[in-house]
Amino acid sequence: MSKTFWLVSAGLAALATPAHAQNEDQTTTSPSGTEAASVEEGQAEQDIVITAQGRRQLLQDVPLAVQAVGGEQLQNSGANDIRQLNQLAPSLLVSSTGSEANGSARIRGIGTVGDNPGLESSVAVFIDGVYRSRSGIGLNELGEIDRVEVLRGPQGTLFGRNASAGLIHVITRRPEFQFGGMAELTYGNYDNVRAQGAVTGPISEALAFRLDAVYARRDGFLTVDDPQGGTESHVNDRDRLFVRGQLLFEPNDALSIRLIADYTTRDESCCGAVYLDRDTNPLIGNLNEPATPILVGPGQINPNGNNIINVLRDLGQPLAGFSDPYSRRIYVSPGRTYRGETEDAGISMEVNWELGGATLTSITAYRDYQAEQPGDFDYGAVDILYRDPEGGGLNRGFETFSQELRLQGSAFDGRFDWLVGAYYANENLTVADNLRFGDDYGRFATCRIISGSALAALYSPGSAGCLAARPALFGPVSPVIFAAFDRLDGINDRGSIRDVYEQDSRNYAFFTHNIFHITDQLDFTVGLRYTNERKRFDAAFTNDNLACVQNQQALLPLRDPTNPALAGLVPVIDGILGLSCQGNSTAELNGVSIDDRRSEDEFTGTGVLSWRPTDDVMFYASYSRGYKAGGFNLDRSALKVPIIPFAAVGGAQALVGNLQFDQEINDAYEIGIKYSRGPVTLNVVGFRQDFQNFQLNTFNGTVFLVQNINGCSNLVGGDGADEDLSAATGTCAPDDVGPGVRSEGVEVEAVLRPRRDMNLTLGMTYTNTRYRDNLVGNESGVPLDPALRILPGNRLSNAPELVFTSSFAWTPRLGNSGLSGLFYVDGRVTSDYNTGSDLFPQKAEDSYAIINARVGIRGDNERWSVELWAQNLFDTNYAQVAFNSPFQAGASSAPFVDPQFPGGRQIFSAYLAEPRTYGITGRFRF
């Protein structure tokens, strides 16, 4: 852990000069769970009312690990979507990678990895009580927010949809029966323009309305080097429009109906990536090397070179791209684009009806989410792999209907608070894809095979088959081999035409959550949930790639390692069959359909014992069991190893089971203390979580793997050479399979409020989130994929051991003018962690700190304000995720053998986090 980490941590702690107390808006709430935080009359202003347990309670009275972030603090931090919660919630990490349509949220180091829409979110996102199908949907604009509740640990006895690791609940501002509104305009660097407005008021005595709208645009912070063929000059830009309309009908004190309709559209270029530098992608040779081969011996292009980078260089990739990723210059293949469109719309109705002794809550919702994303998925100048916008690129669509019912009340003179509920959801997921080889792929594949084989001395990028000559090295089979090399040019601009995946998910559940007030100081909470999940999966493939099938048919008979005469050919044959036709982009899938289904029944629940010895202190201990549904890997490349023709195994349908993964289960334990007195609040929680069938999605450079991770006490098998490596490939008896991931640690939250115009928050999370030493796949004890060989005993990706957060707000009055000032700063310090789900060491990220700041002046009663702000004030450079550059793994000979990559030399790319942004915001309220 670097010295910088500890220095910045000390700096944040030094902010603990007397501070805090920014007022949350005082609004009324109903028992629905979708209302604003409030400050009760006569209570201290820090006593925030939340509804995390489905009923109105003071935050400090809730025996759960829950954090509430108010709207004013979110506004000061510059939050437009849930990503900014990272600065305020130390146990939370929200990131996005190849597509913002499927960003990932993690709590306590646990979350769903990758962009595969077949995986549900370990951390569920709700907006105004409505579940969003994937957590990345919360990356949209949100309008004005009252508060966000972050619930840590398994959830399921209080909300409609269950979650295995935690829950983020965004609660937006409601209509009011008093006319008012706001307007806001922001301008910043990268030509950032953001306009926001809202208006609310009465239509009649019983009916009120509210309308929110946001428009935002910003240039991309990645600059395309020498754009050609219509490629955009900047990538990772913003162009968003958001509108939300609400009606609130309250004919009497017993009935409240809230109707919400919203629409979001995004037309953005997302998401580019950079090659990592020479320290991570070593042995690339001299940056001034000419583009002609330097032949020094069999299997080598130059004494200091990685053959894959030499091939990229010779086909047009500037080697300067490997110099400094934080120059934020990227390379895009001519004619390719990242520009895609997203539309997200929905309508919901929430009804709260007081029945006399009980309250009935109904939340009915329909949502339609459509995202189209083309892209240049080699992330470089050489055209290897792309999604064609003419064919729609990658299309993801979610149509979701959900219905939640809750009935709650009290009995026995308030000694028993009860809640029963039911939930139903039907989600239709459609994914259409057209992943295709680029214009340079045939030459790239051939040169890659040649440069890393016994033919390297004949490497010639400008010659047919990348060969300077056609020697008879393989005797009478040489013509077959060289014909296969020549035929690889037929792969160019071929691949899938339109693959369609359809998944229908039907989910229903019954749940109850009850609090027994045993004494005035002692409570026992018990909750139970039954969930039934059924998924039906269908897929149909179309393909126009003939070269791979022709090569398979011609070369497969020659791949016979038992024949001494052919033994030397095996690496070359494997190169042509495997390396050139990766991802199963072969015409043998043309016109093929597959289908499957799975169903699950699961009981989950919670038990909490809480004791309040005084009004200021509460102790609690809890056990809870969480669940996340299994499903299907929506990526056909996971059906089989490319070398084996489908016909040899009975067709694609015989392998459809390879796409399934099992449900994820979390057994969680917590013990905590909550203290609040005067200006001081302190909460401390210790936790331990054990995950069985942990769902892991990883990209190995060729295919996306989804595999369950489990542990084993007595591992059998492995290569016997290295305990850690063999542990990743062994087997286990089914009755010996147990949890494969454990997350344990301590969370601390503190607030200091010595006066009304100051507010200081401090947060710390220590998390030890690790895989077990002995790992296997599903509950049958099957081996893990070799790509996951580094996992045993190591920390999970994006799971730092230590995170510190702090925020300081000061709003002093400026004389007797009615004006006030604003000084706000927040920070997050993160210890080092690995960003890759396979934990390759090249994907490690050192510790870093992110600081945001805002200063301004505000008018009387905050009717207007002008603020200067900066996000990532010190322009900290870090990567959200590093990954294997697609298809860009080169063969290597003795001087270049890397034990982490036996048989090859992988290079790496990364999705970068945003650089420093700054600007000015003017706001007017009426």
TORVO-153124 format. One record per residue (C-alpha): x, y, z; residue in three letters. Coordinates in steps of 0.25 Angstrom, whole numbers, plus 5000, padded with zeros to 4 digits. Each point is the difference from the previous one (the first is absolute). Layout:
N
XYZALA...
//
This chain:
926
500050005000MET500650134996SER500550125009LYS499050094992THR498849925004PHE500450025015TRP500450154998LEU498650034993VAL499349925011SER500650085010ALA499650134993GLY498649964999LEU500049975015ALA500650135002ALA498750064995LEU499449965013ALA500050155005THR498750035006PRO499049984989ALA498649964995HIS498550025000ALA499550024986GLN498550005001ASN499149904992GLU498750064995ASP498949985009GLN498949924993THR498949915004THR500149854997THR499149884999SER500249865003PRO500349964986SER501550005000GLY500150104988THR499950135008GLU501050115004ALA500850005012ALA499550095011SER500350075013VAL498949985010GLU499550125008GLU500750015013GLY501149904996GLN501550034998ALA500250044985GLU501049884999GLN498849905002ASP499749964986ILE498849924998VAL500149884990ILE499249894995THR501049894998ALA499149905008GLN498850044993GLY499550095011ARG500450145005ARG501249995010GLN501150095004LEU501349964993LEU500749975014GLN498849915004ASP500249904988VAL500849885004PRO500649994986LEU501250044993ALA499450114992VAL500550144996GLN499150114996ALA500650114991VAL499150134999GLY499750084987GLY500850125005GLU501349925002GLN499849934986LEU499850134994GLN501350065006ASN500749874996SER499650034986GLY499249874999ALA499249984987ASN499949855001ASP500349895010ILE501550004997ARG500350125008GLN499549925012LEU501449945000ASN500550135007GLN499049995011LEU499949855003ALA501349935003PRO499449864998SER499450034987LEU500850004986LEU499250034987VAL500749994987SER499749994985SER500949934989THR499749964986GLY498650055001SER499350105009GLU498749924998ALA500549895009ASN500950075011GLY500349935013SER499850035014ALA500749935011ARG499850005015ILE501149945010ARG500849964988GLY498849924994ILE499350034987GLY499749954986THR501250014991VAL500050034985GLY499050044989ASP499249874998ASN498550035002PRO499749865003GLY500650035014LEU499150075010GLU500550105010SER500649955013SER499750155005VAL498650034996ALA499650144996VAL498650065003PHE499550134996ILE498750055007ASP499749865004GLY500149944986VAL501149904997TYR500950034989ARG500449874992SER501550035000ARG500850095009SER500650084988GLY498650054997ILE500250095012GLY501250074993LEU498950094993ASN499750145004GLU499150005012LEU499450145002GLY499950065014GLU500249895011ILE499550015014ASP500949895005ARG500749874997VAL500049885010GLU501149904998VAL499749875007LEU501249905002ARG499849855001GLY498949914994PRO498750064998GLN498649944997GLY499050005011THR499750154998LEU500150034985PHE499449944989GLY501249944993ARG501149935008ASN501550035000ALA501249925005SER500950115003ALA499350135003GLY499050104994LEU500050144995ILE498750085002HIS499950134993VAL498850095005ILE499750124991THR499250125004ARG498549995001ARG499050104995PRO499650115010GLU498750075002PHE500750145000GLN500550064987PHE501550004998GLY501149964991GLY501550014997MET500950034988ALA501549964999GLU501050034989LEU501549945000THR501150024991TYR501449935001GLY501249954993ASN499949904989TYR498950104995ASP499149945011ASN498650065000VAL498949965009ARG498650065002ALA499049955011GLN498750055004GLY498849965008ALA498650065003VAL499049955010THR498650045006GLY498649985002PRO498949964989ILE498950005010SER499949985015GLU500249854998ALA500949994988LEU501550054999ALA501049994988PHE501550014998ARG500850004987LEU501549985000ASP500950014988ALA501549994997VAL500850034988TYR501549975000ALA501149994990ARG501549995001ARG501249974991ASP500749875001GLY501349995009PHE500649904990LEU500650064988THR500149924987VAL501350004994ASP499950034985ASP498649974998PRO499649944986GLN498849964993GLY499050085008GLY500549955013THR499650105011GLU501250095005SER499649985015HIS499549885008VAL499349995013ASN499150124998ASP498750045007ARG498750034992ASP498849975009ARG498550055002LEU499249965012PHE498550035003VAL499249965012ARG498550045003GLY499349965012GLN498550025006LEU499749985014LEU498649985004PHE499650015015GLU498450015001PRO500149985015ASN500949965011ASP499949854998ALA500349994985LEU501250054992SER500349964985ILE501350044993ARG500149984985LEU501450024994ILE500449994985ALA501450034995ASP500849994987TYR501550014998THR500750004987THR501649994998ARG500750024987ASP501449985004GLU501449944995SER500349905011CYS501049935004CYS501450014995GLY501249945006ALA501550025000VAL501249914999TYR500749995013LEU501550055000ASP501349934998ARG500149965015ASP498749924999THR500249964985ASN501549975001PRO501049954989LEU499450084989ILE501450034994GLY500550144996ASN498950104997LEU500950054988ASN500049864994GLU499750004985PRO498849924995ALA500949904993THR500349875007PRO501349985008ILE500349854999LEU500949955011VAL499649865002GLY498849904999PRO498850055007GLY500550145002GLN499850134993ILE501050085008ASN500849975012PRO499150095009ASN498749994993GLY498649945003ASN499549944987ASN498650055002ILE500450145001ILE501049994988ASN498849954992VAL499150115004LEU501250104997ARG500249944986ASP498550014997LEU499950155004GLY499950015015GLN500950125005PRO500949955011LEU499850135007ALA498649955005GLY500849915010PHE500750125006SER499150085009ASP498549955001PRO499750135008TYR500350094988SER498649954997ARG500249984986ARG499449884994ILE500149934986TYR498749964992VAL500049924988SER499650084987PRO498550004999GLY499649945014ARG499250085010THR499649995015TYR498850094998ARG498749935006GLY498650045004GLU499349965013THR498550035003GLU499549975014ASP498550025003ALA499049965011GLY498850035008ILE499649965014SER498950025010MET500149995015GLU498849995008VAL500050025016ASN498749975006TRP499750015015GLU499049895003LEU499950035015GLY501049925008GLY500849964987ALA500650074988THR499949944986LEU501150034990THR500049974986SER501150034990ILE499749974985THR501050034989ALA500449984986TYR501350034994ARG500649994986ASP501550024998TYR500749994987GLN501550024997ALA500749994987GLU501650005001GLN500949984988PRO501550005002GLY501449984996ASP500349885009PHE501549984997ASP500250145007TYR501150034990GLY500350054986ALA500149864994VAL498649964996ASP499849865007ILE498750005006LEU498750095000TYR498550015001ARG499450064988ASP499050125002PRO499349964987GLU499649875007GLY499650075013GLY501349975007GLY499749945013LEU498650025004ASN499449975014ARG498650025003GLY499349985014PHE498450005001GLU499649985014THR498750005007PHE500049995015SER499050005011GLN500250025015GLU499049995011LEU500350025015ARG499150005012LEU500550055013GLN499550045014GLY500249995015SER499449915010ALA500049975015PHE500050155004ASP501250024991GLY500849895005ARG500049934986PHE500350074987ASP499649914988TRP500250004985LEU499649904990VAL500250024985GLY500049934986ALA500750044987TYR499949964986TYR500950044988ALA500149964986ASN501250044992GLU500249984985ASN501550014997LEU500450014985THR501450014995VAL500450014986ALA501450004996ASP500950004987ASN501449995005LEU500949994987ARG501549994996PHE500650134995GLY500650034986ASP501449965006ASP499749885007TYR500449894990GLY501450064998ARG500150035015PHE499649855004ALA501049954990THR501150085004CYS499849975014ARG500149854998ILE501250024991ILE500850095009SER499849915012GLY500349874993SER501149924994ALA499850084987LEU500450145007ALA501250014991ALA499150014988LEU499150115007TYR499650104989SER498850095003PRO499950044985GLY500049864994SER498949904997ALA499749925013GLY501050095007CYS501149914995LEU501350054992ALA500149864994ALA499249865000ARG501049905005PRO499749855001ALA500250005015LEU498849915002PHE500249904988GLY498849964992PRO499050085009VAL500650134997SER499150044989PRO498849985010VAL500650085011ILE500450124990PHE498650004994ALA499450015014ALA500950125002PHE499650074987ASP498549975003ARG500150085013LEU499850134992ASP498649954997GLY499750035015ILE500150154998ASN498650075002ASP499449875003ARG499349945013GLY498650015006SER499050074992ILE498950015011ARG500049915012ASP498850015008VAL499949955015TYR498650015007GLU499849975015GLN498750015007ASP500150005015SER498849995009ARG500250025015ASN499050005011TYR500350005015ALA499350015013PHE500750075012PHE499750055014THR500850095010HIS499650015014ASN500650075013ILE499649955014PHE500250105010HIS500449915012ILE500250115009THR500250154999ASP501549984997GLN500049864993LEU499549974986ASP500049874992PHE499850014985THR499749884991VAL499850004985GLY499849894990LEU499949994985ARG499649904990TYR500450024986THR499749934987ASN500850034988GLU499749944986ARG500950044988LYS499849964985ARG501150024990PHE500049994985ASP501150044990ALA500150014985ALA501350024993PHE500350054986THR501550004994ASN500750034987ASP501449955004ASN500449884991LEU501550005002ALA500049945014CYS499149894996VAL500949974988GLN501250005008ASN499449915011GLN499649904989GLN501450004993ALA500950015012LEU499349925011LEU500449864995PRO501550055000LEU499950045015ARG500449865005ASP501050015012PRO500149845000THR500650004986ASN501550035001PRO500050054986ALA499050115003LEU500450035014ALA500850134996GLY498750054993LEU499150015012VAL500450145005PRO499950054986VAL498649934998ILE499550055013ASP500450144996GLY499250004987ILE498849935006LEU500050075014GLY500750134999LEU499450044986SER498649965003CYS499850045015GLN498750035006GLY499349894991ASN499750104989SER499849894991THR499049974989ALA499649865006GLU499150085009LEU499350074989ASN498549975001GLY500249935013VAL499050025012SER500249955014ILE499150015012ASP500049965015ASP499350035013ARG500250005015ARG499250025012SER500450035015GLU499350005014ASP500750075011GLU499750035014PHE500850125006THR499850095012GLY500650075012THR500050015015GLY500550125008VAL500150025015LEU500150155005SER500250055013TRP500050155004ARG500550025015PRO499950154999THR499350094990ASP501450034994ASP500549864997VAL499549884993MET500749874998PHE499549894990TYR500449874994ALA499449944988SER500049884990TYR499550014986SER500049914988ARG500050064986GLY499749954986TYR500350044986LYS499449924989ALA500849914990GLY499850014985GLY500750004987PHE501350054994ASN499550084988LEU501249984992ASP500149894990ARG501549995001SER499849935013ALA499349884993LEU501349934997LYS501550004997VAL500250054986PRO500849894995ILE498949895001ILE498950014990PRO498650005005PHE499749874992ALA501049925007ALA499250025013VAL498649994995GLY499750144996GLY499950135008ALA498849965008GLN500849895006ALA500950115006LEU498950105004VAL500249965015GLY501450064999ASN499350145001LEU499349975013GLN500550055014PHE499449985013ASP499350095011GLN500950085009GLU499849985015ILE500650095011ASN500049975015ASP500350125007ALA500250045015TYR500150145006GLU500250065014ILE500050155002GLY499850125009ILE499350134997LYS500350125009TYR499450144998SER500050115011ARG500050154997GLY500950044989PRO500749864998VAL499549874993THR500949884999LEU499649864994ASN500949885000VAL499749874993VAL500849874999GLY499549904989PHE500349874994ARG499449954987GLN500249864994ASP499649984985PHE499749874994GLN499849994985ASN500650144998PHE499850044986GLN501250054993LEU500150064986ASN501450024994THR500550024986PHE501349924997ASN500350074987GLY499249914991THR498749975007VAL499150055012PHE500049895010LEU498949995011VAL500349905011GLN499549975014ASN501150015010ILE500049905012ASN501049955010GLY500449865004CYS500749945012SER500749894993ASN500450034986LEU500349894990VAL500950014988GLY500850124994GLY501350004993ASP500849975013GLY501050114996ALA499550115008ASP499050005012GLU499350134996ASP499949974985LEU499649865002SER498950045010ALA499350084989ALA499949884991THR499649885010GLY498749935003THR499249985012CYS499049905005ALA498650065000PRO499849985015ASP501350085003ASP499650124992VAL499850135008GLY500150154999PRO501150054991GLY500050155004VAL500150065014ARG499850155002SER500350055015GLU500450135006GLY499650125008VAL499250134995GLU500150135008VAL499150134998GLU500150125008ALA499350144999VAL500450125008LEU499150125001ARG500450115009PRO499250114994ARG498950024990ARG500850044988ASP501149905001MET500049854997ASN501149905000LEU499949854996THR501049895001LEU500049864995GLY500949885000MET499849864995THR501049895002TYR499649884991THR500749874998ASN499349944989THR500749884995ARG499849874992TYR500349875008ARG501349934998ASP499449884993ASN499050034989LEU499149934990VAL498850034991GLY498649975003ASN499449915011GLU500449874993SER501550045003GLY500450024985VAL501450074997PRO500150154998LEU500450054986ASP501550014999PRO499850154998ALA499650015015LEU501349935005ARG500450125008ILE498850015008LEU500249915012PRO500450075013GLY500050144994ASN499150125002ARG498850024990LEU500150114989SER499650145003ASN500049965015ALA501050105007PRO500449965014GLU499950145005LEU499150124996VAL499950135007PHE499050114997THR499750145006SER499250124997SER500050145006PHE498950104997ALA500050145006TRP498950104996THR500350135008PRO499150125000ARG500750124994LEU499750125009GLY498550055001ASN499850004985SER499249875000GLY501149944991LEU500849875004SER501249934995GLY500349864996LEU501349925002PHE499949854997TYR501149904998VAL499949855000ASP501049894998GLY500249854998ARG501349935003VAL500149864994THR501149895003SER500549924989ASP499249904993TYR499949914987ASN499050054990THR500049874992GLY499049885003SER501149904997ASP501050085009LEU501150004990PHE501150095007PRO500150094988GLN498650055004LYS500350055013ALA499750155004GLU500950075011ASP499350085011SER499550134996TYR499150125006ALA498950074993ILE499650145005ILE498850094996ASN499850145004ALA499050114999ARG499950155004VAL498950104998GLY499150115005ILE498549995003ARG498950105001GLY499050025010ASP499349865004ASN500949944989GLU499150064989ARG501250014991TRP501449955000SER501350004992VAL501049895002GLU501449974995LEU500349855000TRP501049894997ALA499949854999GLN501349925001ASN500650135005LEU501549954999PHE499849934987ASP500249865005THR500349904989ASN499449865002TYR499449894993ALA498649955002GLN500349864994VAL501249944993ALA499749894991PHE500649904990ASN500150074986SER499049924991PRO500749894992PHE501450075003GLN500849895006ALA501249964993GLY500849875000ALA501450015006SER501349925001SER501049985011ALA500550145003PRO498550055002PHE499449895008VAL499150065011ASP499549905011PRO498750085000GLN499749984985PHE500649864997PRO500149994985GLY499750144996GLY500250155003ARG498750075003GLN500050154999ILE499050095008PHE499150124998SER499250085010ALA498750085002TYR500550135006LEU499250085011ALA499750144997GLU501150115001PRO499850135008ARG498850084996THR499650145005TYR499050114997GLY499050105006ILE498549975003THR498950115002GLY498749965007ARG498750075002PHE498849955009ARG498750065001PHE
//
